[in-house]
């Protein structure tokens, strides 16, 4: 079995130079990887889908997904830390929603991509 590899170090110097100047930093790559990691859990994806439709409290999300409030709270904490969801308090109830339109667009594009046949 042969391996695919280049026999030379660099073939297209102009492409390397152009791309090299546009590369994201290691810090940006790490943050972006963390951002996409939040979409890697089915429960978090379901929470995000529900919140893409309307803001909801932990109790309602828990009921909707048939998952404990503790588990939902844990997932929401990760989503908040990743700045994917935000919260607002109304009396004793905390409501969650998607952080901004960017999150809605990323989510919708991912959903559109997997639904392509």
DRENDO-1510 file (C-alpha; in Angstrom, 1 decimal, always signed):
<recs>
REC; n; res; u; v; w
REC; 1; UNK; +0.0; +0.0; +0.0 .
REC; 2; UNK; +1.4; +3.4; -1.0 .
REC; 3; UNK; +1.0; +6.6; +0.9 .
REC; 4; UNK; -0.1; +9.8; -0.7 .
REC; 5; UNK; +2.5; +12.5; +0.0 .
REC; 6; UNK; +4.4; +15.2; -1.9 .
REC; 7; UNK; +7.9; +14.3; -3.0 .
REC; 8; UNK; +8.8; +18.0; -2.9 .
REC; 9; UNK; +8.5; +20.5; -0.1 .
REC; 10; UNK; +6.8; +23.3; -1.9 .
REC; 11; UNK; +5.3; +23.3; -5.4 .
REC; 12; UNK; +3.3; +26.5; -5.6 .
REC; 13; UNK; +5.3; +29.3; -3.9 .
REC; 14; UNK; +2.8; +32.0; -4.9 .
REC; 15; UNK; -0.2; +30.1; -3.4 .
REC; 16; UNK; +1.7; +29.5; -0.2 .
REC; 17; UNK; +2.8; +33.1; +0.2 .
REC; 18; UNK; -0.8; +34.4; -0.5 .
REC; 19; UNK; -2.4; +31.9; +1.9 .
REC; 20; UNK; +0.2; +32.3; +4.6 .
REC; 21; UNK; -0.6; +36.0; +4.9 .
REC; 22; UNK; -4.3; +35.2; +5.4 .
REC; 23; UNK; -4.0; +32.3; +7.9 .
REC; 24; UNK; -5.9; +32.6; +11.2 .
REC; 25; UNK; -3.8; +32.7; +14.4 .
REC; 26; UNK; -3.5; +29.7; +16.7 .
REC; 27; UNK; -5.7; +31.5; +19.2 .
REC; 28; UNK; -8.4; +32.0; +16.6 .
REC; 29; UNK; -8.2; +28.4; +15.5 .
REC; 30; UNK; -8.6; +27.2; +19.1 .
REC; 31; UNK; -11.6; +29.5; +19.7 .
REC; 32; UNK; -13.2; +28.4; +16.4 .
REC; 33; UNK; -12.7; +24.8; +17.2 .
REC; 34; UNK; -14.3; +25.3; +20.6 .
REC; 35; UNK; -17.2; +27.1; +19.0 .
REC; 36; UNK; -17.9; +24.2; +16.7 .
REC; 37; UNK; -17.4; +21.7; +19.5 .
REC; 38; UNK; -20.6; +23.0; +21.1 .
REC; 39; UNK; -22.5; +21.6; +18.1 .
REC; 40; UNK; -21.1; +18.1; +18.6 .
REC; 41; UNK; -23.6; +17.0; +21.2 .
REC; 42; UNK; -27.2; +16.0; +20.2 .
REC; 43; UNK; -28.7; +17.4; +23.4 .
REC; 44; UNK; -27.1; +20.8; +22.8 .
REC; 45; UNK; -28.2; +20.7; +19.2 .
REC; 46; UNK; -31.8; +20.1; +20.2 .
REC; 47; UNK; -31.6; +22.9; +22.8 .
REC; 48; UNK; -30.2; +25.2; +20.1 .
REC; 49; UNK; -33.0; +24.2; +17.7 .
REC; 50; UNK; -35.7; +24.9; +20.3 .
REC; 51; UNK; -34.1; +28.2; +21.1 .
REC; 52; UNK; -33.9; +29.1; +17.4 .
REC; 53; UNK; -37.7; +28.9; +17.4 .
REC; 54; UNK; -38.3; +30.9; +20.7 .
REC; 55; UNK; -36.7; +31.8; +24.0 .
REC; 56; UNK; -37.4; +29.2; +26.7 .
REC; 57; UNK; -36.7; +28.5; +30.4 .
REC; 58; UNK; -34.9; +25.5; +31.7 .
REC; 59; UNK; -38.1; +23.9; +32.9 .
REC; 60; UNK; -39.7; +24.1; +29.4 .
REC; 61; UNK; -36.5; +22.9; +27.6 .
REC; 62; UNK; -36.3; +20.0; +30.1 .
REC; 63; UNK; -39.9; +19.0; +29.5 .
REC; 64; UNK; -39.6; +19.4; +25.7 .
REC; 65; UNK; -36.5; +17.2; +25.5 .
REC; 66; UNK; -37.5; +14.8; +28.3 .
REC; 67; UNK; -34.2; +15.4; +30.0 .
REC; 68; UNK; -33.5; +16.4; +33.6 .
REC; 69; UNK; -33.3; +20.1; +34.5 .
REC; 70; UNK; -29.8; +19.4; +35.9 .
REC; 71; UNK; -28.7; +18.0; +32.5 .
REC; 72; UNK; -30.2; +20.9; +30.6 .
REC; 73; UNK; -28.6; +23.5; +33.0 .
REC; 74; UNK; -25.2; +21.8; +32.5 .
REC; 75; UNK; -25.6; +22.0; +28.7 .
REC; 76; UNK; -26.8; +25.6; +28.9 .
REC; 77; UNK; -23.8; +26.6; +31.0 .
REC; 78; UNK; -21.5; +25.3; +28.2 .
REC; 79; UNK; -23.5; +27.1; +25.6 .
REC; 80; UNK; -23.3; +30.3; +27.6 .
REC; 81; UNK; -19.6; +30.0; +28.0 .
REC; 82; UNK; -19.2; +29.6; +24.3 .
REC; 83; UNK; -21.4; +32.7; +23.8 .
REC; 84; UNK; -23.9; +30.7; +21.8 .
REC; 85; UNK; -26.8; +31.4; +24.1 .
REC; 86; UNK; -27.7; +34.3; +26.4 .
REC; 87; UNK; -30.1; +34.6; +29.3 .
REC; 88; UNK; -32.4; +37.2; +30.7 .
REC; 89; UNK; -34.2; +37.1; +34.1 .
REC; 90; UNK; -37.9; +37.8; +34.5 .
REC; 91; UNK; -38.6; +37.6; +38.2 .
REC; 92; UNK; -37.6; +34.2; +39.3 .
REC; 93; UNK; -37.5; +32.7; +35.8 .
REC; 94; UNK; -34.4; +32.8; +33.6 .
REC; 95; UNK; -35.1; +32.7; +29.8 .
REC; 96; UNK; -32.6; +31.5; +27.3 .
REC; 97; UNK; -32.3; +32.5; +23.6 .
REC; 98; UNK; -29.7; +32.3; +20.9 .
REC; 99; UNK; -26.9; +34.9; +21.5 .
REC; 100; UNK; -27.3; +36.6; +18.1 .
REC; 101; UNK; -28.1; +36.3; +14.4 .
REC; 102; UNK; -24.7; +34.7; +13.7 .
REC; 103; UNK; -25.6; +31.7; +15.7 .
REC; 104; UNK; -29.0; +31.4; +14.0 .
REC; 105; UNK; -27.3; +31.5; +10.6 .
REC; 106; UNK; -24.6; +29.0; +11.5 .
REC; 107; UNK; -27.2; +26.6; +12.9 .
REC; 108; UNK; -29.5; +27.0; +9.8 .
REC; 109; UNK; -26.6; +26.5; +7.4 .
REC; 110; UNK; -25.6; +23.3; +9.2 .
REC; 111; UNK; -29.1; +22.0; +9.1 .
REC; 112; UNK; -29.5; +22.9; +5.4 .
REC; 113; UNK; -26.2; +21.1; +4.7 .
REC; 114; UNK; -27.2; +17.9; +6.3 .
REC; 115; UNK; -30.6; +17.9; +4.6 .
REC; 116; UNK; -29.1; +18.1; +1.1 .
REC; 117; UNK; -29.6; +15.0; -0.8 .
</recs>
